[in-house]
Amino acid sequence: MNRRSFTKNILSFSALAPFLVPHNFNFKQKQQKRPVIIDTDTANEIDDLYAVVRMVLAEDFEVLGLCSAQWQHQLSPKYTVLESQRLNDDLLRIMNRQDIPAPLGSELKMGKPWGGYEPADSAAAQLIITETRSFTRNHPNEKLTVICLGALTNIASAIALAPEIVNNIEVYALGGKYFSDKSIWDKDEFNVRRDFNAFNFMLNTENLALHIMPINILYDFVFKQSEVTKRLSGKGAVWNYLVARWKTNAPNHENRVFWDLALALAVLKPSYAKEELRKTPPENNQRDIWVYTKINEEKMFSDWWNFAESHFRK
């Protein structure tokens, strides 16, 4: 089976199956919810899962899709997008939110190894296109929010396939480094390196509302495995799953930066972070984009734990 045909299949088996006992969460319906699409390389680390749970259970968000993203590199499994898909399916099942579409992203990167912006089509890219068009028909003067926690393959490909959607979306992305005091960019960063072509494509796309959270402002947003284990264990299936993920993915790591959760909270609670309009890197098309320059770690920590405790065993 070749690579393209194989990535169309979705793995259903979970290594964390013992923790998949559904709980019926109570979801309060609100008249005005912010429609969002989440695109994430869930299986890459630990923090993606925490960010997904926070956003899916958020009363202020209407999640239109949870897309799986690739994170391939020399040390990764062979088909990274399928690993992300597996965890996405697990999380939606545990949270009793299988009504949310969970399309498979592309394992192939945008363009060619030497550059280029040829789209990597996928079910995830098509969902972004379809949902944006539908949203635009009903809300012609508003933008649909797409939150990307990993490589930008799926969202960049969606825009390349359907350029007309660019005026109707706003994209929040985690990646790169930006030193605001010197106005210097550094693209030598994990998410960017997973699809360098897609990152440059997004920076170069005129009229795209783009918000970037650089990782170098997040180094102090550190969670401890011992605290997570103590406070979440036994509180319900989803919380046991989060604990188990850390124990299976990084059992010997006591401290981890929760990069993805920081971006999720910044979008949910804009007062928790500071954004500034800055110029794109000099090698890209020169335009203004939004760049996060600071976060309030204390508020983010409090938000996560208050949120988790309010949802224990609901």
Wavefront OBJ file of the C-alpha trace (Angstrom):
o trace
v 0.000 0.000 0.000
v 1.497 3.338 -0.972
v 1.815 6.331 1.302
v -1.049 8.358 -0.158
v -3.583 5.539 -0.049
v -2.524 4.435 3.416
v -3.039 7.881 4.937
v -6.679 7.802 3.897
v -7.311 5.137 6.521
v -7.938 6.004 10.158
v -6.579 4.010 13.050
v -9.266 3.085 15.547
v -7.238 1.215 18.147
v -6.025 3.227 21.135
v -3.091 2.373 23.365
v -5.036 4.108 26.106
v -8.205 2.071 25.653
v -8.620 1.317 29.379
v -9.386 4.994 29.933
v -12.141 5.246 27.327
v -15.159 5.101 29.632
v -17.484 7.862 28.425
v -18.964 10.393 30.802
v -21.942 12.483 29.855
v -20.791 16.079 30.015
v -23.430 18.785 30.296
v -22.968 21.312 27.517
v -24.748 24.615 28.107
v -26.107 26.025 24.914
v -25.547 29.719 24.367
v -27.018 31.880 21.664
v -23.682 33.373 20.645
v -20.764 31.010 20.379
v -17.594 31.639 18.431
v -17.363 29.100 15.596
v -13.870 27.590 15.429
v -11.998 24.843 13.639
v -9.133 23.199 15.542
v -6.173 21.779 13.615
v -3.663 19.903 15.738
v -0.764 17.455 15.702
v -2.304 15.830 18.770
v 0.043 12.851 19.037
v 3.225 14.897 18.883
v 3.380 15.818 22.580
v 1.227 16.068 25.690
v -0.153 19.580 25.738
v -2.185 19.305 22.521
v -4.686 17.085 24.329
v -5.122 19.575 27.152
v -5.707 22.365 24.637
v -8.256 20.300 22.717
v -10.194 19.419 25.870
v -10.190 23.053 26.977
v -11.556 24.255 23.630
v -14.082 21.481 22.971
v -15.611 21.913 26.437
v -15.501 25.711 26.287
v -18.925 27.295 26.570
v -17.799 30.146 24.317
v -16.737 27.956 21.374
v -18.746 26.093 18.764
v -16.219 23.606 17.402
v -17.003 22.901 13.745
v -14.178 20.435 13.250
v -11.181 18.815 14.906
v -8.567 18.185 12.212
v -5.509 15.973 12.540
v -2.138 17.407 11.470
v 1.130 15.719 10.536
v 4.357 16.150 12.499
v 6.724 13.935 10.572
v 10.471 13.987 11.163
v 13.367 11.555 11.362
v 12.388 10.224 14.799
v 8.615 10.179 14.357
v 6.368 7.205 13.584
v 5.853 6.450 9.906
v 2.370 7.961 9.609
v 2.127 10.791 12.114
v -1.224 12.146 10.963
v -2.845 8.793 11.735
v -1.458 8.934 15.270
v -2.981 12.401 15.689
v -6.243 11.137 14.218
v -6.354 8.261 16.685
v -6.086 10.594 19.660
v -8.616 13.053 18.211
v -11.126 10.236 17.834
v -10.424 9.064 21.383
v -10.954 12.506 22.881
v -14.220 13.145 21.072
v -15.515 9.733 22.092
v -14.597 10.251 25.752
v -16.174 13.702 25.825
v -19.299 12.381 24.102
v -18.739 14.856 21.263
v -18.701 12.584 18.250
v -21.062 15.074 16.624
v -17.943 17.147 15.881
v -16.392 16.199 12.514
v -12.845 14.858 12.839
v -11.359 14.815 9.320
v -7.976 13.329 8.514
v -5.255 15.770 7.532
v -2.443 15.293 5.046
v 0.700 13.332 5.864
v 2.378 14.984 2.879
v 3.695 18.508 3.275
v 2.834 21.450 1.072
v 4.896 21.935 -2.059
v 8.107 20.083 -2.776
v 11.212 19.428 -0.636
v 12.919 22.340 -2.390
v 9.989 24.725 -1.995
v 6.726 25.586 -3.700
v 3.134 25.993 -2.637
v 1.343 23.065 -4.261
v -1.505 22.144 -1.861
v -1.573 18.844 0.004
v -5.264 18.048 -0.312
v -7.008 16.147 2.469
v -10.337 15.705 4.189
v -9.201 18.309 6.733
v -8.452 20.908 4.064
v -11.806 20.236 2.432
v -13.651 20.635 5.737
v -11.993 24.016 6.273
v -13.099 25.102 2.797
v -16.656 23.813 3.207
v -17.185 25.278 6.662
v -15.734 28.649 5.654
v -18.014 28.893 2.636
v -21.038 27.925 4.738
v -20.105 30.396 7.467
v -19.626 33.176 4.925
v -23.083 32.669 3.459
v -24.651 33.161 6.880
v -22.187 35.752 8.226
v -20.781 37.676 5.242
v -19.132 40.354 7.377
v -17.457 38.041 9.900
v -14.470 35.688 9.868
v -14.328 32.024 10.826
v -11.588 31.219 13.356
v -9.071 28.453 12.619
v -6.722 27.531 15.478
v -3.578 25.644 14.412
v -1.449 23.950 17.061
v 1.059 22.284 14.725
v 2.303 22.458 11.151
v 0.186 24.679 8.894
v -0.198 22.090 6.141
v -3.981 21.743 6.248
v -4.947 25.410 6.501
v -2.375 26.543 3.931
v -3.540 23.851 1.525
v -7.170 24.864 2.037
v -6.349 28.453 1.087
v -4.271 27.341 -1.901
v -7.150 25.143 -3.100
v -9.814 27.810 -2.525
v -8.180 31.273 -2.459
v -11.546 33.001 -2.150
v -11.867 31.945 1.504
v -8.893 34.042 2.604
v -11.031 37.096 3.352
v -13.409 35.095 5.506
v -11.056 33.396 7.961
v -8.696 34.387 10.716
v -5.914 32.012 11.637
v -4.208 31.581 15.009
v -0.953 29.638 14.786
v 1.723 28.448 17.189
v 5.227 28.515 15.784
v 8.504 30.277 15.220
v 10.264 32.680 17.519
v 9.951 36.442 17.614
v 12.086 38.794 19.677
v 9.924 41.879 20.002
v 12.600 44.100 21.510
v 14.708 43.728 18.345
v 11.923 42.921 15.856
v 13.784 39.748 14.854
v 12.199 36.532 13.582
v 13.653 33.039 13.924
v 12.018 30.252 11.888
v 14.231 27.501 13.281
v 11.432 25.976 15.362
v 9.647 22.612 15.483
v 6.224 23.507 14.060
v 7.689 25.693 11.329
v 10.198 23.023 10.328
v 7.421 20.437 9.987
v 6.131 22.386 6.967
v 8.361 25.309 6.107
v 6.577 25.903 2.803
v 3.183 26.198 4.488
v 4.495 28.658 7.088
v 5.947 30.917 4.393
v 2.777 30.606 2.341
v 0.711 31.887 5.254
v 3.082 34.780 5.880
v 2.984 35.718 2.199
v -0.806 35.525 1.752
v -2.182 39.027 1.342
v -5.383 39.930 3.212
v -5.088 36.918 5.519
v -5.821 37.790 9.150
v -2.952 35.944 10.809
v -2.104 35.734 14.516
v 1.140 34.009 15.515
v 2.157 32.945 19.002
v 5.960 32.497 19.016
v 7.246 29.839 21.368
v 9.922 31.968 23.035
v 7.301 33.841 25.104
v 6.044 30.568 26.611
v 9.058 29.107 28.379
v 7.629 29.849 31.840
v 4.249 28.224 31.176
v 5.371 24.931 32.711
v 3.153 22.173 34.076
v 4.360 19.438 36.434
v 3.524 15.774 35.924
v 3.214 15.174 39.659
v 0.650 17.961 40.054
v -1.334 16.887 36.999
v -1.394 13.289 38.224
v -2.471 14.262 41.728
v -5.189 16.702 40.711
v -6.685 14.914 37.697
v -6.429 11.192 38.512
v -9.727 9.566 39.347
v -11.802 12.603 38.373
v -13.353 11.058 35.273
v -12.475 9.402 31.978
v -11.167 12.440 30.120
v -8.968 13.507 33.038
v -7.593 9.983 33.473
v -6.828 9.994 29.761
v -4.820 13.209 30.060
v -2.840 11.763 32.954
v -2.218 8.551 31.034
v -1.032 10.459 27.986
v 1.782 12.062 29.975
v 2.745 8.744 31.540
v 2.918 7.017 28.158
v 4.428 9.851 26.111
v 6.987 11.330 28.510
v 7.041 9.297 31.742
v 10.448 10.599 32.827
v 9.642 14.280 32.263
v 8.405 16.070 35.374
v 8.191 19.497 33.707
v 6.741 20.350 30.300
v 5.902 23.650 28.630
v 2.238 23.592 27.611
v 2.654 25.567 24.386
v -0.637 24.597 22.763
v -2.761 25.252 25.828
v -1.337 28.774 25.953
v -2.576 29.545 22.444
v -5.981 28.009 23.162
v -6.371 30.159 26.268
v -5.171 33.301 24.475
v -7.911 32.863 21.880
v -10.537 32.008 24.492
v -9.499 34.786 26.874
v -7.798 37.655 24.987
v -7.005 39.456 28.247
v -4.569 36.648 29.142
v -2.098 37.670 26.409
v -0.795 40.730 24.589
v -0.818 41.027 20.810
v 0.884 43.626 18.639
v 0.856 44.346 14.929
v 4.287 43.547 13.533
v 5.864 43.139 10.111
v 6.420 39.731 8.580
v 10.059 38.538 8.279
v 12.108 40.504 5.736
v 12.351 37.539 3.355
v 8.549 37.342 3.127
v 5.991 39.647 1.570
v 5.991 42.683 3.820
v 2.650 43.048 5.554
v 1.249 43.477 9.046
v 0.300 40.425 11.106
v -0.640 40.005 14.753
v 2.111 38.630 16.981
v 1.773 37.646 20.641
v 4.492 39.313 22.676
v 3.512 38.340 26.227
v 1.239 36.004 28.162
v -0.036 36.083 31.730
v 1.035 32.670 33.032
v -0.716 33.097 36.379
v -4.108 33.739 34.792
v -3.636 30.846 32.399
v -2.733 28.419 35.177
v -5.745 29.533 37.220
v -8.044 29.279 34.222
v -7.006 25.700 33.450
v -7.399 24.379 36.977
v -10.661 26.221 37.631
v -12.014 24.900 34.337
v -10.920 21.325 35.031
v -12.329 21.260 38.536
v -15.669 22.651 37.331
v -15.982 19.719 34.895
v -14.927 16.841 37.146
v -17.341 13.913 36.681
v -20.048 15.931 34.968
l 1 2 3 4 5 6 7 8 9 10 11 12 13 14 15 16 17 18 19 20 21 22 23 24 25 26 27 28 29 30 31 32 33 34 35 36 37 38 39 40 41 42 43 44 45 46 47 48 49 50 51 52 53 54 55 56 57 58 59 60 61 62 63 64 65 66 67 68 69 70 71 72 73 74 75 76 77 78 79 80 81 82 83 84 85 86 87 88 89 90 91 92 93 94 95 96 97 98 99 100 101 102 103 104 105 106 107 108 109 110 111 112 113 114 115 116 117 118 119 120 121 122 123 124 125 126 127 128 129 130 131 132 133 134 135 136 137 138 139 140 141 142 143 144 145 146 147 148 149 150 151 152 153 154 155 156 157 158 159 160 161 162 163 164 165 166 167 168 169 170 171 172 173 174 175 176 177 178 179 180 181 182 183 184 185 186 187 188 189 190 191 192 193 194 195 196 197 198 199 200 201 202 203 204 205 206 207 208 209 210 211 212 213 214 215 216 217 218 219 220 221 222 223 224 225 226 227 228 229 230 231 232 233 234 235 236 237 238 239 240 241 242 243 244 245 246 247 248 249 250 251 252 253 254 255 256 257 258 259 260 261 262 263 264 265 266 267 268 269 270 271 272 273 274 275 276 277 278 279 280 281 282 283 284 285 286 287 288 289 290 291 292 293 294 295 296 297 298 299 300 301 302 303 304 305 306 307 308 309 310 311 312 313 314
